[in-house]
Amino acid sequence: MKPFFSILALLALSGCAMMRGGPPLETVERVDLERYMGQWYVIANIPYFGERGNVAGRAIYRLREDGRIDDIYRYRDGSFDAPEEEMKGVAWVVDEETNAQWKVQFYWPIRFGYYIIGLDEAYEWAVVGHPSREYAWIMAREPELSNARYQALLDLLEASGFEASQLQKVAQRPAQVGQPGFQ
């Protein structure tokens, strides 16, 4: 039940945040959905109670025959010794011109915006934000990014109106737990 209430509260809060207004969140020009599919490690996010403290977070995307996208989030709750947990959702493209704006739903009827605002040409890293600018994720195909790349992605988030200082890294290896900058 934790994932359900986490998503419910996140969306209630993000709905309030969206009412503040502000400029629209700009996305990348184009996303090749087939190249975007697969596993992405969650390198960092703006923690909220639904993901705060999770380790080994990964998002897995798979195109479905009906044109929608399976969105599977795998993680361990607080410790690498904890069993792996999984939340299954579905996503669909909202802006078919760019494929960079999605809606994601883990529990009916709750849906939230998923905007791809940064994407490596080789599809090795991605930056995803919520239109409210209250939630953001840095993801990569590998479990780590160089410090220089990570800082560049924080700069991209800041330039897009996010408070990049709120992002915290997600431990992908046990040695990262408790290290500075990690949740």
mmCIF file of the C-alpha atoms, coordinates in Angstrom:
data_MODEL
# 
_entry.id   MODEL 
# 
loop_
_atom_site.group_PDB 
_atom_site.id 
_atom_site.type_symbol 
_atom_site.label_atom_id 
_atom_site.label_alt_id 
_atom_site.label_comp_id 
_atom_site.label_asym_id 
_atom_site.label_entity_id 
_atom_site.label_seq_id 
_atom_site.pdbx_PDB_ins_code 
_atom_site.Cartn_x 
_atom_site.Cartn_y 
_atom_site.Cartn_z 
_atom_site.occupancy 
_atom_site.B_iso_or_equiv 
_atom_site.pdbx_formal_charge 
_atom_site.auth_seq_id 
_atom_site.auth_comp_id 
_atom_site.auth_asym_id 
_atom_site.auth_atom_id 
_atom_site.pdbx_PDB_model_num 
ATOM 1   C CA . MET A 1 1   ? 0.000  0.000  0.000   1.00 0.00 ? 1   MET A CA 1 
ATOM 2   C CA . LYS A 1 2   ? 2.984  2.330  0.506   1.00 0.00 ? 2   LYS A CA 1 
ATOM 3   C CA . PRO A 1 3   ? 3.436  2.886  -3.267  1.00 0.00 ? 3   PRO A CA 1 
ATOM 4   C CA . PHE A 1 4   ? -0.253 3.681  -3.714  1.00 0.00 ? 4   PHE A CA 1 
ATOM 5   C CA . PHE A 1 5   ? -0.371 6.316  -0.993  1.00 0.00 ? 5   PHE A CA 1 
ATOM 6   C CA . SER A 1 6   ? 2.988  7.695  -2.097  1.00 0.00 ? 6   SER A CA 1 
ATOM 7   C CA . ILE A 1 7   ? 1.800  8.241  -5.648  1.00 0.00 ? 7   ILE A CA 1 
ATOM 8   C CA . LEU A 1 8   ? -1.542 9.617  -4.462  1.00 0.00 ? 8   LEU A CA 1 
ATOM 9   C CA . ALA A 1 9   ? 0.089  12.201 -2.203  1.00 0.00 ? 9   ALA A CA 1 
ATOM 10  C CA . LEU A 1 10  ? 2.706  13.092 -4.831  1.00 0.00 ? 10  LEU A CA 1 
ATOM 11  C CA . LEU A 1 11  ? 0.046  13.848 -7.362  1.00 0.00 ? 11  LEU A CA 1 
ATOM 12  C CA . ALA A 1 12  ? -2.058 15.825 -4.944  1.00 0.00 ? 12  ALA A CA 1 
ATOM 13  C CA . LEU A 1 13  ? 0.964  17.938 -4.096  1.00 0.00 ? 13  LEU A CA 1 
ATOM 14  C CA . SER A 1 14  ? 2.033  18.307 -7.722  1.00 0.00 ? 14  SER A CA 1 
ATOM 15  C CA . GLY A 1 15  ? -1.469 19.396 -8.669  1.00 0.00 ? 15  GLY A CA 1 
ATOM 16  C CA . CYS A 1 16  ? -1.239 22.208 -6.139  1.00 0.00 ? 16  CYS A CA 1 
ATOM 17  C CA . ALA A 1 17  ? 2.215  23.150 -7.390  1.00 0.00 ? 17  ALA A CA 1 
ATOM 18  C CA . MET A 1 18  ? 1.003  23.339 -10.996 1.00 0.00 ? 18  MET A CA 1 
ATOM 19  C CA . MET A 1 19  ? -1.581 25.937 -10.010 1.00 0.00 ? 19  MET A CA 1 
ATOM 20  C CA . ARG A 1 20  ? 1.223  28.434 -9.372  1.00 0.00 ? 20  ARG A CA 1 
ATOM 21  C CA . GLY A 1 21  ? 1.711  28.924 -13.093 1.00 0.00 ? 21  GLY A CA 1 
ATOM 22  C CA . GLY A 1 22  ? 4.966  29.910 -14.728 1.00 0.00 ? 22  GLY A CA 1 
ATOM 23  C CA . PRO A 1 23  ? 6.476  29.271 -18.143 1.00 0.00 ? 23  PRO A CA 1 
ATOM 24  C CA . PRO A 1 24  ? 5.834  25.891 -19.752 1.00 0.00 ? 24  PRO A CA 1 
ATOM 25  C CA . LEU A 1 25  ? 8.535  23.300 -19.206 1.00 0.00 ? 25  LEU A CA 1 
ATOM 26  C CA . GLU A 1 26  ? 10.524 22.882 -22.415 1.00 0.00 ? 26  GLU A CA 1 
ATOM 27  C CA . THR A 1 27  ? 11.363 19.394 -23.598 1.00 0.00 ? 27  THR A CA 1 
ATOM 28  C CA . VAL A 1 28  ? 13.900 17.982 -26.004 1.00 0.00 ? 28  VAL A CA 1 
ATOM 29  C CA . GLU A 1 29  ? 13.069 18.343 -29.699 1.00 0.00 ? 29  GLU A CA 1 
ATOM 30  C CA . ARG A 1 30  ? 12.521 14.652 -30.380 1.00 0.00 ? 30  ARG A CA 1 
ATOM 31  C CA . VAL A 1 31  ? 12.661 11.288 -28.610 1.00 0.00 ? 31  VAL A CA 1 
ATOM 32  C CA . ASP A 1 32  ? 13.077 8.061  -30.570 1.00 0.00 ? 32  ASP A CA 1 
ATOM 33  C CA . LEU A 1 33  ? 10.850 5.864  -28.445 1.00 0.00 ? 33  LEU A CA 1 
ATOM 34  C CA . GLU A 1 34  ? 12.458 2.593  -29.512 1.00 0.00 ? 34  GLU A CA 1 
ATOM 35  C CA . ARG A 1 35  ? 15.897 3.875  -28.477 1.00 0.00 ? 35  ARG A CA 1 
ATOM 36  C CA . TYR A 1 36  ? 14.513 5.235  -25.194 1.00 0.00 ? 36  TYR A CA 1 
ATOM 37  C CA . MET A 1 37  ? 13.072 1.869  -24.171 1.00 0.00 ? 37  MET A CA 1 
ATOM 38  C CA . GLY A 1 38  ? 14.975 -0.351 -21.784 1.00 0.00 ? 38  GLY A CA 1 
ATOM 39  C CA . GLN A 1 39  ? 16.505 0.051  -18.350 1.00 0.00 ? 39  GLN A CA 1 
ATOM 40  C CA . TRP A 1 40  ? 17.514 3.393  -16.821 1.00 0.00 ? 40  TRP A CA 1 
ATOM 41  C CA . TYR A 1 41  ? 19.254 3.717  -13.455 1.00 0.00 ? 41  TYR A CA 1 
ATOM 42  C CA . VAL A 1 42  ? 17.906 6.502  -11.255 1.00 0.00 ? 42  VAL A CA 1 
ATOM 43  C CA . ILE A 1 43  ? 21.080 8.489  -10.607 1.00 0.00 ? 43  ILE A CA 1 
ATOM 44  C CA . ALA A 1 44  ? 19.395 11.301 -8.662  1.00 0.00 ? 44  ALA A CA 1 
ATOM 45  C CA . ASN A 1 45  ? 16.017 12.785 -7.927  1.00 0.00 ? 45  ASN A CA 1 
ATOM 46  C CA . ILE A 1 46  ? 14.286 15.415 -5.871  1.00 0.00 ? 46  ILE A CA 1 
ATOM 47  C CA . PRO A 1 47  ? 13.320 13.110 -3.018  1.00 0.00 ? 47  PRO A CA 1 
ATOM 48  C CA . TYR A 1 48  ? 9.725  12.782 -1.971  1.00 0.00 ? 48  TYR A CA 1 
ATOM 49  C CA . PHE A 1 49  ? 8.301  10.226 0.420   1.00 0.00 ? 49  PHE A CA 1 
ATOM 50  C CA . GLY A 1 50  ? 7.513  7.714  -2.360  1.00 0.00 ? 50  GLY A CA 1 
ATOM 51  C CA . GLU A 1 51  ? 11.154 7.349  -3.400  1.00 0.00 ? 51  GLU A CA 1 
ATOM 52  C CA . ARG A 1 52  ? 13.072 8.838  -0.477  1.00 0.00 ? 52  ARG A CA 1 
ATOM 53  C CA . GLY A 1 53  ? 15.575 6.362  0.876   1.00 0.00 ? 53  GLY A CA 1 
ATOM 54  C CA . ASN A 1 54  ? 15.210 3.857  -1.945  1.00 0.00 ? 54  ASN A CA 1 
ATOM 55  C CA . VAL A 1 55  ? 18.398 2.309  -3.267  1.00 0.00 ? 55  VAL A CA 1 
ATOM 56  C CA . ALA A 1 56  ? 19.135 0.537  -6.552  1.00 0.00 ? 56  ALA A CA 1 
ATOM 57  C CA . GLY A 1 57  ? 16.281 2.418  -8.255  1.00 0.00 ? 57  GLY A CA 1 
ATOM 58  C CA . ARG A 1 58  ? 15.707 1.586  -11.904 1.00 0.00 ? 58  ARG A CA 1 
ATOM 59  C CA . ALA A 1 59  ? 13.040 2.443  -14.425 1.00 0.00 ? 59  ALA A CA 1 
ATOM 60  C CA . ILE A 1 60  ? 12.308 -0.033 -17.195 1.00 0.00 ? 60  ILE A CA 1 
ATOM 61  C CA . TYR A 1 61  ? 10.307 1.058  -20.228 1.00 0.00 ? 61  TYR A CA 1 
ATOM 62  C CA . ARG A 1 62  ? 8.821  -1.295 -22.832 1.00 0.00 ? 62  ARG A CA 1 
ATOM 63  C CA . LEU A 1 63  ? 6.689  -0.414 -25.851 1.00 0.00 ? 63  LEU A CA 1 
ATOM 64  C CA . ARG A 1 64  ? 3.412  -2.280 -25.933 1.00 0.00 ? 64  ARG A CA 1 
ATOM 65  C CA . GLU A 1 65  ? 1.450  -3.420 -28.957 1.00 0.00 ? 65  GLU A CA 1 
ATOM 66  C CA . ASP A 1 66  ? -1.306 -0.934 -28.118 1.00 0.00 ? 66  ASP A CA 1 
ATOM 67  C CA . GLY A 1 67  ? 1.172  1.960  -28.448 1.00 0.00 ? 67  GLY A CA 1 
ATOM 68  C CA . ARG A 1 68  ? 1.434  2.597  -24.738 1.00 0.00 ? 68  ARG A CA 1 
ATOM 69  C CA . ILE A 1 69  ? 4.529  2.008  -22.630 1.00 0.00 ? 69  ILE A CA 1 
ATOM 70  C CA . ASP A 1 70  ? 5.053  -0.340 -19.686 1.00 0.00 ? 70  ASP A CA 1 
ATOM 71  C CA . ASP A 1 71  ? 6.706  1.660  -16.886 1.00 0.00 ? 71  ASP A CA 1 
ATOM 72  C CA . ILE A 1 72  ? 8.264  -0.598 -14.281 1.00 0.00 ? 72  ILE A CA 1 
ATOM 73  C CA . TYR A 1 73  ? 10.059 0.870  -11.268 1.00 0.00 ? 73  TYR A CA 1 
ATOM 74  C CA . ARG A 1 74  ? 12.338 -1.522 -9.354  1.00 0.00 ? 74  ARG A CA 1 
ATOM 75  C CA . TYR A 1 75  ? 14.063 -0.596 -6.126  1.00 0.00 ? 75  TYR A CA 1 
ATOM 76  C CA . ARG A 1 76  ? 15.084 -1.718 -2.666  1.00 0.00 ? 76  ARG A CA 1 
ATOM 77  C CA . ASP A 1 77  ? 13.519 0.038  0.299   1.00 0.00 ? 77  ASP A CA 1 
ATOM 78  C CA . GLY A 1 78  ? 16.292 1.644  2.327   1.00 0.00 ? 78  GLY A CA 1 
ATOM 79  C CA . SER A 1 79  ? 18.927 -1.083 2.131   1.00 0.00 ? 79  SER A CA 1 
ATOM 80  C CA . PHE A 1 80  ? 20.677 -3.310 -0.368  1.00 0.00 ? 80  PHE A CA 1 
ATOM 81  C CA . ASP A 1 81  ? 19.758 -6.171 1.953   1.00 0.00 ? 81  ASP A CA 1 
ATOM 82  C CA . ALA A 1 82  ? 16.042 -5.436 1.490   1.00 0.00 ? 82  ALA A CA 1 
ATOM 83  C CA . PRO A 1 83  ? 14.156 -7.479 -1.091  1.00 0.00 ? 83  PRO A CA 1 
ATOM 84  C CA . GLU A 1 84  ? 13.712 -5.906 -4.494  1.00 0.00 ? 84  GLU A CA 1 
ATOM 85  C CA . GLU A 1 85  ? 10.299 -4.350 -4.911  1.00 0.00 ? 85  GLU A CA 1 
ATOM 86  C CA . GLU A 1 86  ? 8.490  -3.395 -8.084  1.00 0.00 ? 86  GLU A CA 1 
ATOM 87  C CA . MET A 1 87  ? 5.765  -0.990 -9.086  1.00 0.00 ? 87  MET A CA 1 
ATOM 88  C CA . LYS A 1 88  ? 4.125  -1.476 -12.475 1.00 0.00 ? 88  LYS A CA 1 
ATOM 89  C CA . GLY A 1 89  ? 2.616  1.415  -14.353 1.00 0.00 ? 89  GLY A CA 1 
ATOM 90  C CA . VAL A 1 90  ? 1.705  2.450  -17.838 1.00 0.00 ? 90  VAL A CA 1 
ATOM 91  C CA . ALA A 1 91  ? 2.729  5.527  -19.773 1.00 0.00 ? 91  ALA A CA 1 
ATOM 92  C CA . TRP A 1 92  ? 1.605  7.070  -23.020 1.00 0.00 ? 92  TRP A CA 1 
ATOM 93  C CA . VAL A 1 93  ? 2.915  9.835  -25.219 1.00 0.00 ? 93  VAL A CA 1 
ATOM 94  C CA . VAL A 1 94  ? 0.957  13.088 -25.003 1.00 0.00 ? 94  VAL A CA 1 
ATOM 95  C CA . ASP A 1 95  ? 2.942  15.092 -27.570 1.00 0.00 ? 95  ASP A CA 1 
ATOM 96  C CA . GLU A 1 96  ? 3.431  12.832 -30.598 1.00 0.00 ? 96  GLU A CA 1 
ATOM 97  C CA . GLU A 1 97  ? 5.373  15.526 -32.458 1.00 0.00 ? 97  GLU A CA 1 
ATOM 98  C CA . THR A 1 98  ? 8.277  15.233 -30.002 1.00 0.00 ? 98  THR A CA 1 
ATOM 99  C CA . ASN A 1 99  ? 7.505  12.046 -28.000 1.00 0.00 ? 99  ASN A CA 1 
ATOM 100 C CA . ALA A 1 100 ? 8.993  13.998 -25.070 1.00 0.00 ? 100 ALA A CA 1 
ATOM 101 C CA . GLN A 1 101 ? 5.816  14.590 -23.038 1.00 0.00 ? 101 GLN A CA 1 
ATOM 102 C CA . TRP A 1 102 ? 4.192  11.587 -21.436 1.00 0.00 ? 102 TRP A CA 1 
ATOM 103 C CA . LYS A 1 103 ? 1.558  10.812 -18.884 1.00 0.00 ? 103 LYS A CA 1 
ATOM 104 C CA . VAL A 1 104 ? 2.298  8.030  -16.408 1.00 0.00 ? 104 VAL A CA 1 
ATOM 105 C CA . GLN A 1 105 ? -0.190 6.092  -14.329 1.00 0.00 ? 105 GLN A CA 1 
ATOM 106 C CA . PHE A 1 106 ? 0.626  3.575  -11.619 1.00 0.00 ? 106 PHE A CA 1 
ATOM 107 C CA . TYR A 1 107 ? -2.829 3.540  -10.038 1.00 0.00 ? 107 TYR A CA 1 
ATOM 108 C CA . TRP A 1 108 ? -6.119 4.532  -11.634 1.00 0.00 ? 108 TRP A CA 1 
ATOM 109 C CA . PRO A 1 109 ? -7.180 7.359  -11.902 1.00 0.00 ? 109 PRO A CA 1 
ATOM 110 C CA . ILE A 1 110 ? -3.950 9.093  -10.864 1.00 0.00 ? 110 ILE A CA 1 
ATOM 111 C CA . ARG A 1 111 ? -1.788 10.346 -13.735 1.00 0.00 ? 111 ARG A CA 1 
ATOM 112 C CA . PHE A 1 112 ? 1.233  12.607 -13.743 1.00 0.00 ? 112 PHE A CA 1 
ATOM 113 C CA . GLY A 1 113 ? 3.345  14.446 -16.294 1.00 0.00 ? 113 GLY A CA 1 
ATOM 114 C CA . TYR A 1 114 ? 6.685  13.052 -17.410 1.00 0.00 ? 114 TYR A CA 1 
ATOM 115 C CA . TYR A 1 115 ? 8.676  15.543 -19.507 1.00 0.00 ? 115 TYR A CA 1 
ATOM 116 C CA . ILE A 1 116 ? 12.006 14.563 -21.045 1.00 0.00 ? 116 ILE A CA 1 
ATOM 117 C CA . ILE A 1 117 ? 13.973 17.805 -20.825 1.00 0.00 ? 117 ILE A CA 1 
ATOM 118 C CA . GLY A 1 118 ? 17.458 16.484 -21.498 1.00 0.00 ? 118 GLY A CA 1 
ATOM 119 C CA . LEU A 1 119 ? 18.613 13.490 -23.525 1.00 0.00 ? 119 LEU A CA 1 
ATOM 120 C CA . ASP A 1 120 ? 22.032 12.368 -24.666 1.00 0.00 ? 120 ASP A CA 1 
ATOM 121 C CA . GLU A 1 121 ? 22.395 11.848 -28.437 1.00 0.00 ? 121 GLU A CA 1 
ATOM 122 C CA . ALA A 1 122 ? 23.498 8.274  -27.718 1.00 0.00 ? 122 ALA A CA 1 
ATOM 123 C CA . TYR A 1 123 ? 20.632 7.776  -25.222 1.00 0.00 ? 123 TYR A CA 1 
ATOM 124 C CA . GLU A 1 124 ? 23.123 7.186  -22.394 1.00 0.00 ? 124 GLU A CA 1 
ATOM 125 C CA . TRP A 1 125 ? 21.522 9.684  -19.964 1.00 0.00 ? 125 TRP A CA 1 
ATOM 126 C CA . ALA A 1 126 ? 18.208 11.490 -19.621 1.00 0.00 ? 126 ALA A CA 1 
ATOM 127 C CA . VAL A 1 127 ? 16.760 14.269 -17.483 1.00 0.00 ? 127 VAL A CA 1 
ATOM 128 C CA . VAL A 1 128 ? 13.065 14.057 -16.660 1.00 0.00 ? 128 VAL A CA 1 
ATOM 129 C CA . GLY A 1 129 ? 10.987 16.715 -14.966 1.00 0.00 ? 129 GLY A CA 1 
ATOM 130 C CA . HIS A 1 130 ? 7.460  17.298 -13.823 1.00 0.00 ? 130 HIS A CA 1 
ATOM 131 C CA . PRO A 1 131 ? 5.804  20.475 -15.189 1.00 0.00 ? 131 PRO A CA 1 
ATOM 132 C CA . SER A 1 132 ? 5.444  21.831 -11.633 1.00 0.00 ? 132 SER A CA 1 
ATOM 133 C CA . ARG A 1 133 ? 9.252  21.764 -11.337 1.00 0.00 ? 133 ARG A CA 1 
ATOM 134 C CA . GLU A 1 134 ? 8.830  20.162 -7.919  1.00 0.00 ? 134 GLU A CA 1 
ATOM 135 C CA . TYR A 1 135 ? 10.072 16.738 -9.085  1.00 0.00 ? 135 TYR A CA 1 
ATOM 136 C CA . ALA A 1 136 ? 13.004 15.772 -11.295 1.00 0.00 ? 136 ALA A CA 1 
ATOM 137 C CA . TRP A 1 137 ? 15.096 12.742 -12.120 1.00 0.00 ? 137 TRP A CA 1 
ATOM 138 C CA . ILE A 1 138 ? 18.520 12.199 -13.649 1.00 0.00 ? 138 ILE A CA 1 
ATOM 139 C CA . MET A 1 139 ? 18.769 8.747  -15.203 1.00 0.00 ? 139 MET A CA 1 
ATOM 140 C CA . ALA A 1 140 ? 21.474 6.840  -17.044 1.00 0.00 ? 140 ALA A CA 1 
ATOM 141 C CA . ARG A 1 141 ? 22.010 3.527  -18.757 1.00 0.00 ? 141 ARG A CA 1 
ATOM 142 C CA . GLU A 1 142 ? 24.915 2.807  -16.416 1.00 0.00 ? 142 GLU A CA 1 
ATOM 143 C CA . PRO A 1 143 ? 24.688 3.026  -12.609 1.00 0.00 ? 143 PRO A CA 1 
ATOM 144 C CA . GLU A 1 144 ? 27.048 6.024  -12.397 1.00 0.00 ? 144 GLU A CA 1 
ATOM 145 C CA . LEU A 1 145 ? 27.787 9.291  -14.206 1.00 0.00 ? 145 LEU A CA 1 
ATOM 146 C CA . SER A 1 146 ? 31.020 11.249 -14.157 1.00 0.00 ? 146 SER A CA 1 
ATOM 147 C CA . ASN A 1 147 ? 31.073 14.210 -11.773 1.00 0.00 ? 147 ASN A CA 1 
ATOM 148 C CA . ALA A 1 148 ? 31.389 16.580 -14.750 1.00 0.00 ? 148 ALA A CA 1 
ATOM 149 C CA . ARG A 1 149 ? 28.351 15.083 -16.525 1.00 0.00 ? 149 ARG A CA 1 
ATOM 150 C CA . TYR A 1 150 ? 26.320 15.088 -13.318 1.00 0.00 ? 150 TYR A CA 1 
ATOM 151 C CA . GLN A 1 151 ? 27.117 18.766 -12.709 1.00 0.00 ? 151 GLN A CA 1 
ATOM 152 C CA . ALA A 1 152 ? 26.189 19.616 -16.312 1.00 0.00 ? 152 ALA A CA 1 
ATOM 153 C CA . LEU A 1 153 ? 22.807 17.933 -15.823 1.00 0.00 ? 153 LEU A CA 1 
ATOM 154 C CA . LEU A 1 154 ? 22.249 19.819 -12.571 1.00 0.00 ? 154 LEU A CA 1 
ATOM 155 C CA . ASP A 1 155 ? 23.009 23.015 -14.518 1.00 0.00 ? 155 ASP A CA 1 
ATOM 156 C CA . LEU A 1 156 ? 20.451 22.000 -17.166 1.00 0.00 ? 156 LEU A CA 1 
ATOM 157 C CA . LEU A 1 157 ? 17.831 21.513 -14.452 1.00 0.00 ? 157 LEU A CA 1 
ATOM 158 C CA . GLU A 1 158 ? 18.644 24.876 -12.880 1.00 0.00 ? 158 GLU A CA 1 
ATOM 159 C CA . ALA A 1 159 ? 18.362 26.587 -16.290 1.00 0.00 ? 159 ALA A CA 1 
ATOM 160 C CA . SER A 1 160 ? 14.957 24.907 -16.710 1.00 0.00 ? 160 SER A CA 1 
ATOM 161 C CA . GLY A 1 161 ? 13.640 26.438 -13.483 1.00 0.00 ? 161 GLY A CA 1 
ATOM 162 C CA . PHE A 1 162 ? 14.272 23.605 -11.038 1.00 0.00 ? 162 PHE A CA 1 
ATOM 163 C CA . GLU A 1 163 ? 16.066 24.033 -7.723  1.00 0.00 ? 163 GLU A CA 1 
ATOM 164 C CA . ALA A 1 164 ? 18.903 21.692 -8.634  1.00 0.00 ? 164 ALA A CA 1 
ATOM 165 C CA . SER A 1 165 ? 20.300 21.871 -5.104  1.00 0.00 ? 165 SER A CA 1 
ATOM 166 C CA . GLN A 1 166 ? 17.295 19.761 -4.035  1.00 0.00 ? 166 GLN A CA 1 
ATOM 167 C CA . LEU A 1 167 ? 18.450 16.761 -6.068  1.00 0.00 ? 167 LEU A CA 1 
ATOM 168 C CA . GLN A 1 168 ? 20.082 13.949 -4.169  1.00 0.00 ? 168 GLN A CA 1 
ATOM 169 C CA . LYS A 1 169 ? 21.857 10.945 -5.598  1.00 0.00 ? 169 LYS A CA 1 
ATOM 170 C CA . VAL A 1 170 ? 20.348 7.476  -5.347  1.00 0.00 ? 170 VAL A CA 1 
ATOM 171 C CA . ALA A 1 171 ? 22.769 4.774  -4.192  1.00 0.00 ? 171 ALA A CA 1 
ATOM 172 C CA . GLN A 1 172 ? 23.296 2.172  -6.885  1.00 0.00 ? 172 GLN A CA 1 
ATOM 173 C CA . ARG A 1 173 ? 26.076 0.358  -4.979  1.00 0.00 ? 173 ARG A CA 1 
ATOM 174 C CA . PRO A 1 174 ? 26.260 -0.442 -1.245  1.00 0.00 ? 174 PRO A CA 1 
ATOM 175 C CA . ALA A 1 175 ? 29.428 1.651  -0.802  1.00 0.00 ? 175 ALA A CA 1 
ATOM 176 C CA . GLN A 1 176 ? 27.462 4.786  -1.779  1.00 0.00 ? 176 GLN A CA 1 
ATOM 177 C CA . VAL A 1 177 ? 24.992 4.521  1.113   1.00 0.00 ? 177 VAL A CA 1 
ATOM 178 C CA . GLY A 1 178 ? 25.589 7.336  3.587   1.00 0.00 ? 178 GLY A CA 1 
ATOM 179 C CA . GLN A 1 179 ? 28.070 9.161  1.348   1.00 0.00 ? 179 GLN A CA 1 
ATOM 180 C CA . PRO A 1 180 ? 27.754 12.962 0.919   1.00 0.00 ? 180 PRO A CA 1 
ATOM 181 C CA . GLY A 1 181 ? 25.142 13.900 -1.680  1.00 0.00 ? 181 GLY A CA 1 
ATOM 182 C CA . PHE A 1 182 ? 23.299 10.573 -1.447  1.00 0.00 ? 182 PHE A CA 1 
ATOM 183 C CA . GLN A 1 183 ? 19.884 10.044 0.120   1.00 0.00 ? 183 GLN A CA 1 
# 
